Amino acid sequence: MAGVVMIVTQEVKFFCETLSQFLNQYGYDVVTVPFSKQEVRANIGTCDVVLLEADKSQQGITMLDLVASETRSRNLAMCVAGYSDDLASLTPQLTNDMVARTFERPCDIADVAHKIGAFVDNRSSDDPIDRLRNAGLNTQTALQYTGDSRDFYLEIVKGYVREAAGMTDRLTADYVKANWDDYAIAVHSLKGSSRTIGATDLGELAFSLEMAAREHRETDIRNEHDAFLSSYSQTVHDICAALGWESTLQPPLEHVGEVESQKQISNELPSISRDEFVRHLADARACLETFEVERAEAHVQKSAERALDGSPTTPLLADVLRCLEEFDVDGAVDILTHLIERMS
């Protein structure tokens, strides 16, 4: 058998029986246990993935807390399946990674089995690229962008996860203020980085939102924004689950240290004048037009280091640098042009 899936359910009915059959067909062993602390603890040590059938009763809430605690301590993937009213009642107890693995019934049971099998395969594979592919990333195309450098690709993925919290806050702030020009720039950046790591579906959603924001189609933006952020969050959590990272939109601790160091450097340098700031940006854009990427990066870095702490331009400068790291010259030029126009 390729792995073991434990199904925790109050009563075995059609859904669990059919799911077990599909999982068996796909080569996975299945253990079904009732809502019992003793049974869960007795069997969870042999499992790779746990599926809890949601139940809005007090017993169901207690079981959710137990299974979540047990899977977290063993670094196991936990999935939750149930009808909308059961899931809604459990929402306060669902962590981000559980939300990313929630299946609302009625659903395609074969598809659920396939996705659960991917979680099992992620756990059994030692190859991080395989894990990311099983998590839904188009790693084959993504590796082409990095010249088939696996290490470079994984560094890009790590950066993508690190920046997720800041990007989410930025998109939300621009959305609340109806600042569609800055919103378009942010979602453009996210479109490029998502495509680079192989999150092609998310990249297409970002492209749709970018076009709506550029054209100030507010109704379309408001109809798509929440679903887009949900998909973005799920992508980040799937990556974290695949690679065994903390399933959170907060950046890893070492990134926090880098940010603090950058703030300290920034505070030790004199702030840059507005004219000098714009001149560096213009020089950077001119360099990019002649494909002098390293010189452009130096101009942007100099501006970033001497910008006032907390300046609203800082996230945009970070986006420029990220675009340059990902060879998205057009994206970097777009952001620089926007900054120059705003600051001139």
Rosetta blueprint (number, residue, H / E / L):
1 M L
2 A L
3 G L
4 V E
5 V E
6 M E
7 I E
8 V E
9 T L
10 Q L
11 E L
12 V L
13 K L
14 F H
15 F H
16 C H
17 E H
18 T H
19 L H
20 S H
21 Q H
22 F H
23 L H
24 N H
25 Q H
26 Y L
27 G L
28 Y L
29 D E
30 V E
31 V E
32 T E
33 V E
34 P L
35 F L
36 S L
37 K H
38 Q H
39 E H
40 V H
41 R H
42 A H
43 N H
44 I H
45 G H
46 T H
47 C L
48 D L
49 V E
50 V E
51 L E
52 L E
53 E E
54 A L
55 D L
56 K L
57 S L
58 Q H
59 Q H
60 G H
61 I H
62 T H
63 M H
64 L H
65 D H
66 L H
67 V H
68 A H
69 S H
70 E H
71 T H
72 R H
73 S H
74 R L
75 N L
76 L L
77 A E
78 M E
79 C E
80 V E
81 A E
82 G E
83 Y E
84 S H
85 D H
86 D H
87 L H
88 A H
89 S H
90 L H
91 T H
92 P H
93 Q H
94 L L
95 T L
96 N H
97 D H
98 M H
99 V H
100 A L
101 R L
102 T E
103 F E
104 E E
105 R E
106 P L
107 C L
108 D L
109 I H
110 A H
111 D H
112 V H
113 A H
114 H H
115 K H
116 I H
117 G H
118 A H
119 F H
120 V H
121 D H
122 N H
123 R H
124 S H
125 S L
126 D L
127 D L
128 P H
129 I H
130 D H
131 R H
132 L H
133 R H
134 N H
135 A L
136 G L
137 L L
138 N L
139 T H
140 Q H
141 T H
142 A H
143 L H
144 Q H
145 Y H
146 T L
147 G L
148 D L
149 S L
150 R H
151 D H
152 F H
153 Y H
154 L H
155 E H
156 I H
157 V H
158 K H
159 G H
160 Y H
161 V H
162 R H
163 E L
164 A H
165 A H
166 G H
167 M H
168 T H
169 D H
170 R H
171 L H
172 T H
173 A H
174 D H
175 Y H
176 V H
177 K L
178 A L
179 N L
180 W H
181 D H
182 D H
183 Y H
184 A H
185 I H
186 A H
187 V H
188 H H
189 S H
190 L H
191 K H
192 G H
193 S H
194 S H
195 R H
196 T H
197 I H
198 G L
199 A L
200 T H
201 D H
202 L H
203 G H
204 E H
205 L H
206 A H
207 F H
208 S H
209 L H
210 E H
211 M H
212 A H
213 A H
214 R H
215 E L
216 H L
217 R L
218 E H
219 T H
220 D H
221 I H
222 R H
223 N H
224 E H
225 H H
226 D H
227 A H
228 F H
229 L H
230 S H
231 S H
232 Y H
233 S H
234 Q H
235 T H
236 V H
237 H H
238 D H
239 I H
240 C H
241 A H
242 A H
243 L H
244 G L
245 W L
246 E L
247 S L
248 T L
249 L L
250 Q L
251 P L
252 P L
253 L H
254 E H
255 H H
256 V H
257 G H
258 E H
259 V H
260 E H
261 S H
262 Q H
263 K H
264 Q H
265 I H
266 S H
267 N H
268 E H
269 L L
270 P L
271 S L
272 I L
273 S L
274 R H
275 D H
276 E H
277 F H
278 V H
279 R H
280 H H
281 L H
282 A H
283 D H
284 A H
285 R H
286 A H
287 C H
288 L H
289 E H
290 T L
291 F L
292 E L
293 V H
294 E H
295 R H
296 A H
297 E H
298 A H
299 H H
300 V H
301 Q H
302 K H
303 S H
304 A H
305 E H
306 R H
307 A L
308 L L
309 D L
310 G L
311 S L
312 P L
313 T L
314 T H
315 P H
316 L H
317 L H
318 A H
319 D H
320 V H
321 L H
322 R H
323 C H
324 L H
325 E H
326 E L
327 F L
328 D L
329 V H
330 D H
331 G H
332 A H
333 V H
334 D H
335 I H
336 L H
337 T H
338 H H
339 L H
340 I H
341 E H
342 R H
343 M H
344 S L
